[in-house]
Amino acid sequence: MALRCARDEAGSTLVELLVTLVILGIAFVTLLGGMFTAVTTSHRHRQQTVADSALRSFAEAVKVAGYRADCAGYEDSYTPASGFTRRVVRCCALESTTTTTTTTIPLPSIPLPAPSCPPPSAGDPQVLTLEVASTDGRATETIEVVKRDERPSSTTSSIPVP
């Protein structure tokens, strides 16, 4: 006696299996894309955090470094972590009246040339623009600091004590 399969016990068709595979493939690609975005964003935020920390350390090293009238050598006072560079973008004399100009540029930003400024003379306070950047260009941090000549002046006035 030959066995026959009942119609309600039949297996899945090839079309049903292909539709299931397509749906699972789309879900897998979506999850993989989300994970890639999360890893990339996490890496970028980590670099920005390290650049911010390195910039603060650079500013502290410049603060501790001796006053340099020609602004040369401030970069030598700090060595950043591997994968980062540091530089003094500009060094200007501190003016008594300063104006702040804010420029908003839509992303991606285009590096603008630093505005011209009067060079500092010996003993004048300096405004230094410091920058730390990752070598891959994903993180750049800048800060302006004021450096004063802490050495005693050669023309000190003596006030007689009564």
CORDA-V509909 format. One record per pair of residues at least 24 apart in sequence whose C-alpha atoms are under 10 Angstrom apart, sorted by the first residue. I is the first residue (numbers start at 1). J is the second residue. D is the distance in whole Angstrom. If there is no record, write none. Layout:
# CORDA-V509909
((I,J,D) (I,J,D))
This chain:
# CORDA-V509909
((43,138,9) (44,134,10) (44,138,6) (44,139,7) (45,138,9) (45,139,8) (46,139,9) (47,83,9) (47,84,9) (47,133,9) (47,134,7) (47,136,10) (47,137,10) (47,138,7) (47,139,6) (47,140,9) (48,132,10) (48,133,9) (48,134,8) (48,138,8) (48,139,5) (48,140,7) (48,141,8) (49,139,9) (49,141,9) (50,80,10) (50,81,9) (50,84,9) (50,132,10) (50,133,10) (50,134,9) (50,139,9) (50,141,10) (51,80,9) (51,81,9) (51,83,10) (51,84,7) (51,85,9) (51,86,10) (51,131,9) (51,132,6) (51,133,6) (51,134,7) (51,139,7) (51,140,7) (51,141,6) (51,142,9) (52,131,10) (52,132,8) (52,133,9) (52,139,9) (52,140,8) (52,141,6) (52,142,8) (52,143,10) (53,80,10) (53,132,9) (53,141,10) (54,78,9) (54,79,9) (54,80,6) (54,81,7) (54,84,9) (54,85,9) (54,86,9) (54,131,9) (54,132,7) (54,133,9) (54,141,9) (55,80,9) (55,85,10) (55,86,8) (55,87,10) (55,130,7) (55,131,7) (55,132,6) (55,133,9) (55,140,9) (55,141,7) (55,142,7) (55,143,8) (56,130,10) (56,132,9) (56,141,10) (56,142,10) (56,143,9) (58,86,8) (58,87,9) (58,88,10) (58,130,8) (58,131,9) (58,132,8) (58,143,10) (59,128,9) (59,129,10) (59,130,7) (59,131,9) (59,143,8) (59,144,9) (59,145,7) (59,146,10) (59,147,10) (60,145,10) (62,128,9) (62,130,9) (62,145,9) (62,146,10) (62,147,8) (63,145,9) (63,146,9) (63,147,7) (63,148,9) (64,147,10) (65,147,10) (66,147,10) (66,148,10) (66,149,8) (66,150,8) (66,151,9) (67,122,9) (67,123,8) (67,124,10) (67,125,9) (67,126,9) (67,147,7) (67,148,7) (67,149,5) (67,150,7) (67,151,8) (68,120,10) (68,122,8) (68,123,9) (68,126,9) (68,147,9) (68,148,10) (68,149,8) (69,119,9) (69,120,7) (69,121,6) (69,122,5) (69,123,7) (69,124,8) (69,125,9) (69,126,9) (69,149,9) (70,119,8) (70,120,7) (70,121,8) (70,122,8) (70,126,10) (71,119,9) (71,120,8) (71,126,8) (71,127,10) (71,128,9) (71,147,10) (74,128,10) (74,130,10) (75,130,9) (80,132,8) (80,133,10) (80,134,10) (81,134,10) (82,134,9) (82,135,9) (83,133,9) (83,134,6) (83,135,5) (83,136,8) (83,137,10) (84,132,7) (84,133,5) (84,134,4) (84,135,5) (84,136,9) (84,137,9) (84,139,9) (84,140,9) (85,131,8) (85,132,6) (85,133,5) (85,134,6) (85,135,7) (85,140,9) (86,130,7) (86,131,6) (86,132,4) (86,133,7) (86,134,9) (86,140,10) (86,141,10) (86,142,10) (87,129,9) (87,130,6) (87,131,5) (87,132,7) (87,133,9) (87,142,10) (88,128,7) (88,129,6) (88,130,5) (88,131,6) (88,132,9) (88,142,9) (88,143,10) (88,144,10) (89,113,10) (89,114,8) (89,128,7) (89,129,5) (89,130,6) (89,131,7) (89,132,10) (89,142,9) (89,143,10) (89,144,10) (90,114,7) (90,115,9) (90,116,9) (90,117,9) (90,119,10) (90,126,10) (90,127,8) (90,128,6) (90,129,5) (90,130,8) (90,131,10) (90,144,9) (91,116,10) (91,117,8) (91,118,9) (91,119,7) (91,120,8) (91,126,6) (91,127,6) (91,128,5) (91,129,7) (91,130,9) (91,144,10) (91,145,10) (91,146,10) (91,147,10) (92,116,9) (92,117,6) (92,118,6) (92,119,5) (92,120,6) (92,121,9) (92,124,10) (92,125,9) (92,126,6) (92,127,5) (92,128,7) (92,129,9) (92,146,10) (93,117,7) (93,118,6) (93,119,5) (93,120,4) (93,121,7) (93,122,10) (93,123,10) (93,124,7) (93,125,6) (93,126,5) (93,127,6) (93,128,9) (93,146,9) (93,147,10) (94,118,9) (94,119,9) (94,120,8) (94,124,7) (94,125,5) (94,126,5) (94,127,6) (94,128,9) (94,146,8) (94,147,9) (94,148,9) (95,120,10) (95,124,10) (95,125,9) (95,126,9) (95,127,9) (122,149,9) (123,148,8) (123,149,6) (123,150,9) (123,151,9) (123,153,8) (124,148,7) (124,149,7) (125,149,7) (125,150,10))
